[in-house]
Amino acid sequence: MKKVILSVAKEAFVDKGFDILENLITGTSMRQKVIASNIANADTPGYTARDVNFGSFLNDENLQLKTTDKMHFKGGPGSGLGSVITDENTLYWGDKNNVELDMEVSKMTENSLLNQTAATLISTKIKQYKIAFGGK
C-alpha cells in the first residue's frame, strides 16, 4: 500500500529536474565515449577529432522558460540531447590527424566534473523527496 501511495505522489510532485539531469548524464556519457575514441586514435593517420554538441541540449524544450507574465523572457525550442560533431576547425598534423592530447584530457576532465555534478544533484533531489514523503 505504501509503495502505491509513494508512486502516485512521485508522479504528482516530481519536477522536470530529474529528466534534465538524466539527459545531462546521458549526454556526458556519450561525450566521454567520443573523447576516449579521440584519445585512442591520436596516432591514427587521417583521423579527425569529434566532440558532442551540447548547444542543442542546452536549448532543449526541457530547459524552456515557463512564462506566466508577458514581461518574462521567452525560451526557444531545441533540437535534442546533443549530437556528435567533427572538429574541422583545428590544425591538422602532418599525418592529417587533428587530435591534441592536451585538449582531449582537458575536455575529459571537464566532462567528468559535469557528470559528477549531475549525479550529485540527482542524489540530493532523491534525498529531499524521501524526507518530504516521510522517509529517512
C-alpha positions in Angstrom: 0.0 0.0 0.0 2.8 2.4 0.9 4.6 1.8 -2.5 1.4 2.7 -4.4 0.9 5.9 -2.5 4.6 6.9 -3.0 4.3 6.1 -6.7 1.2 8.3 -7.1 2.8 11.1 -5.0 6.0 10.9 -7.1 4.1 11.4 -10.3 2.2 14.4 -8.8 5.2 16.2 -7.3 8.4 15.3 -9.2 9.7 18.2 -11.3 11.4 18.2 -14.6 14.8 18.4 -12.8 15.1 14.6 -12.9 14.6 14.4 -16.6 17.1 17.3 -17.3 19.7 15.7 -15.0 19.2 12.3 -16.6 19.6 13.8 -20.1 22.8 15.6 -18.9 24.2 12.3 -17.5 23.4 10.6 -20.8 25.0 13.4 -22.8 28.2 13.4 -20.7 28.4 9.6 -21.0 28.1 10.0 -24.8 30.8 12.7 -24.8 33.1 10.5 -22.6 33.0 7.8 -25.2 33.7 10.2 -28.0 36.7 11.8 -26.2 38.0 8.3 -25.4 37.8 7.4 -29.1 39.7 10.6 -29.9 42.5 9.7 -27.5 42.6 6.1 -28.7 43.0 7.4 -32.3 45.6 10.1 -31.6 48.2 8.3 -33.7 45.8 7.2 -36.4 46.6 8.9 -39.7 43.7 10.8 -41.2 41.6 10.6 -38.0 39.5 13.8 -37.3 38.7 14.6 -33.7 35.0 14.6 -32.7 33.0 16.1 -29.9 29.4 16.3 -28.6 27.4 19.4 -29.3 25.8 20.3 -26.0 24.3 23.5 -27.5 21.4 21.6 -28.8 20.8 20.1 -25.3 21.0 23.4 -23.6 18.2 24.7 -25.9 16.1 21.6 -25.4 12.4 22.1 -24.6 13.1 20.6 -21.1 15.0 23.8 -20.4 12.5 26.2 -21.9 11.5 29.1 -19.6 7.9 29.0 -18.4 6.3 32.3 -18.7 3.4 33.5 -16.6 3.7 37.2 -17.4 4.2 39.0 -20.8 7.4 40.6 -19.3 9.1 37.2 -18.9 11.9 36.1 -21.2 10.8 33.5 -23.8 12.9 30.3 -24.5 13.1 28.7 -27.9 12.7 25.0 -28.9 15.8 22.9 -29.2 16.9 20.0 -31.3 17.6 17.2 -28.9 20.1 15.9 -26.4 23.3 16.5 -28.3 24.9 15.4 -31.5 28.4 14.2 -32.4 30.2 16.7 -34.5 33.5 16.6 -36.3 36.1 19.2 -35.3 37.2 20.7 -38.6 38.5 24.0 -37.1 41.8 22.8 -35.6 45.0 22.4 -37.4 46.0 19.0 -38.8 49.3 17.4 -38.1 51.5 16.0 -40.9 49.5 12.7 -40.9 46.2 14.6 -41.4 45.2 13.9 -37.8 44.0 16.8 -35.6 43.8 15.2 -32.2 45.6 17.2 -29.5 46.0 15.0 -26.4 46.2 18.0 -24.0 42.9 19.3 -25.2 41.2 15.9 -25.1 42.4 15.3 -21.5 41.1 18.8 -20.6 37.7 18.0 -22.2 37.6 14.7 -20.4 38.2 16.3 -17.0 35.6 19.0 -17.6 33.1 16.4 -18.8 33.8 14.2 -15.8 33.1 17.1 -13.4 29.8 17.9 -15.2 28.8 14.2 -14.9 29.7 14.0 -11.2 27.8 17.3 -10.5 24.6 16.0 -12.2 24.8 12.7 -10.3 25.3 14.6 -7.0 22.3 16.8 -7.8 20.1 13.7 -8.6 21.2 12.1 -5.3 20.3 15.4 -3.4 16.9 15.6 -5.1 16.1 12.0 -4.1 17.1 12.7 -0.5 14.9 15.7 -0.5 11.9 13.8 -1.8 12.5 11.0 0.7 12.4 13.5 3.5 9.3 15.2 2.1 7.5 11.9 1.8 8.4 10.9 5.4 11.4 8.7 4.7 14.8 8.9 6.3 
